[in-house]
Amino acid sequence: DSRGQVTILNRQGQVIRSFKVRNGGELYGIALSRTGNVIVSDIDYGYISIYTAAGELVRQFRGKGKDLGQLSNPLGLAVNKEGHIFVAECGVHCVSVFTEEGTFLYRFGHEGKAEGEFNCPSYIFITPDDLVYVIDGDNNHIQVFQQNGQFIRQFGNGIVEGPQGIAVTSDGHIVVASYSANKLS
């Protein structure tokens, strides 16, 4: 049973180790901290869990809920240069930001279709120049923010259908995986 499991592979694709996460819920997002710890989001229990690469639990924070600082369907994760953890929360249509210790800092966005609003944000990517790209899954576009949550722009409407993953290349090209179109854009 691989439910609630993290697997670490070498560059050749061979398993180095795998470990079960506490509670064993459905994992969705994964990121690495500045110190190399593994950070995972658990949709079932609403937790963010941080593990060493050896699989030892460092800490687990927040529980399922819709109150400020709780987590409701945490999906994608990203870590900025300061080590802050950005969490896409589909359940409350926002991005919440925490310290690596689990202290809630702030959130931005709310439910809607206008600029800066979300309908199930799912994936996050932070560029080296500190821009936060958020896939707004059910609105079928990507939104860009400053790290403080200030809206910059959105794009992808009519171009990207069912966006599921995002990355930005070193020369600034945006790569989006799309499940509805079964392609990379």
C-alpha positions in Angstrom: 0.0 0.0 0.0 1.7 3.2 -1.2 -1.0 5.5 0.4 0.7 8.2 2.4 4.2 7.3 1.2 7.2 9.3 0.1 9.8 7.7 -2.1 13.3 9.1 -2.7 15.0 8.1 -6.0 18.5 8.6 -7.3 19.2 10.2 -10.7 19.0 6.8 -12.3 15.5 6.2 -10.9 16.4 3.6 -8.3 14.8 3.8 -5.0 17.1 5.0 -2.2 14.4 4.9 0.5 10.7 5.3 1.0 8.8 6.1 4.2 5.2 6.3 5.3 3.9 9.6 6.5 2.2 10.0 9.8 -1.6 9.5 9.5 -1.2 8.0 6.0 -3.6 10.3 4.2 -3.7 11.3 0.6 -0.5 13.2 -0.3 -0.7 15.9 -3.0 2.0 18.5 -2.8 5.7 18.1 -2.1 8.6 20.5 -1.8 12.0 20.7 -0.2 13.0 23.1 2.5 16.2 25.2 2.3 17.8 22.6 4.6 16.8 19.6 2.5 13.8 18.5 4.5 10.8 17.0 2.7 7.6 18.9 3.0 4.3 17.2 2.0 0.6 18.3 2.1 -2.0 15.8 3.2 -5.5 16.4 1.8 -7.3 14.0 4.0 -6.1 15.4 7.3 -5.3 19.0 6.3 -1.7 18.8 7.6 1.6 20.0 6.3 4.3 17.5 7.4 8.0 18.0 7.4 10.4 15.1 7.4 14.1 14.6 7.2 15.3 12.9 4.0 15.7 9.7 6.2 12.0 9.8 6.9 12.0 11.1 10.5 9.1 13.5 11.3 10.4 16.9 12.2 7.1 18.6 12.7 3.5 18.6 11.5 1.3 21.6 11.6 -2.3 22.7 11.2 -5.3 20.6 11.0 -8.3 20.4 8.7 -10.6 23.4 8.9 -11.5 26.7 7.2 -10.5 29.1 10.0 -7.5 31.4 9.5 -4.4 29.3 9.9 -6.1 26.0 9.4 -5.9 24.1 6.2 -8.7 23.1 3.8 -7.7 20.7 1.0 -4.0 21.8 0.9 -2.7 20.9 -2.5 0.5 22.4 -4.1 3.5 23.7 -2.1 6.4 25.9 -2.8 9.2 27.3 -0.6 10.7 30.8 -1.0 14.2 32.0 -0.3 13.3 32.8 3.3 12.0 29.3 3.9 8.4 30.3 4.0 6.0 27.6 2.9 3.3 28.7 0.4 0.3 26.4 0.3 -2.5 26.3 -2.3 -5.7 25.7 -0.5 -8.5 24.5 -2.7 -11.1 24.3 0.1 -11.0 28.0 0.9 -9.7 29.3 -2.5 -6.6 31.0 -1.2 -2.8 30.7 -0.8 -1.7 30.5 2.9 1.9 31.2 3.9 3.6 29.7 7.0 7.1 29.6 8.5 8.9 26.3 8.4 8.1 26.1 12.1 4.4 26.1 11.2 3.5 29.7 12.3 0.8 31.1 10.1 1.9 34.4 8.5 -0.8 35.5 6.0 -3.1 34.4 3.2 -4.1 35.9 0.0 -6.9 35.4 -2.5 -10.5 34.3 -2.0 -13.2 32.6 -4.0 -14.2 34.1 -7.3 -13.3 34.6 -11.0 -11.8 38.1 -11.0 -8.1 39.0 -10.9 -6.6 37.8 -7.6 -9.4 35.5 -6.9 -9.4 31.7 -7.1 -11.6 28.7 -7.8 -9.5 25.8 -6.4 -5.8 26.9 -6.6 -3.8 23.8 -7.0 -0.1 24.3 -7.8 2.4 26.9 -7.0 5.8 27.8 -8.4 8.1 30.6 -7.0 10.7 32.0 -9.5 14.2 33.0 -8.6 13.0 36.7 -8.8 10.4 35.9 -6.1 7.3 35.9 -8.3 4.6 33.4 -7.2 2.8 31.6 -10.0 -0.5 29.9 -8.9 -2.5 27.6 -11.1 -6.2 28.5 -10.6 -7.4 25.1 -11.7 -11.2 25.5 -12.0 -10.9 29.0 -13.6 -8.4 27.5 -16.1 -5.7 30.2 -15.8 -2.5 31.1 -14.1 -2.1 34.0 -11.8 1.1 35.8 -10.8 1.6 37.6 -7.5 4.3 39.3 -5.5 5.2 37.2 -2.4 3.1 39.5 -0.2 0.0 38.5 -2.3 -0.2 41.6 -4.5 -1.8 40.6 -7.8 0.4 41.2 -10.9 -1.3 39.5 -13.8 -3.2 36.5 -15.1 -3.0 34.5 -18.3 -4.0 31.2 -19.9 -7.7 31.8 -20.4 -8.6 29.9 -23.5 -5.1 28.7 -24.0 -4.6 26.3 -21.0 -7.4 23.9 -20.3 -7.3 22.0 -17.0 -3.8 23.3 -15.8 -2.2 20.8 -13.4 1.4 21.7 -13.0 3.7 24.6 -13.6 7.4 25.5 -13.8 9.3 28.5 -15.1 12.5 27.9 -17.0 15.7 29.8 -16.3 15.1 32.0 -19.3 11.5 32.9 -18.2 9.4 30.5 -20.3 6.4 29.1 -18.5 5.7 25.4 -18.8 2.2 24.2 -17.9 0.9 20.6 -17.7 -2.7 20.3 -18.7 -4.9 17.2 -18.0 -7.8 18.1 -20.2 -5.7 18.6 -23.3 -3.2 15.8 -22.4 -0.3 18.0 -23.3 2.4 20.4 -22.1 1.9 24.1 -23.0 
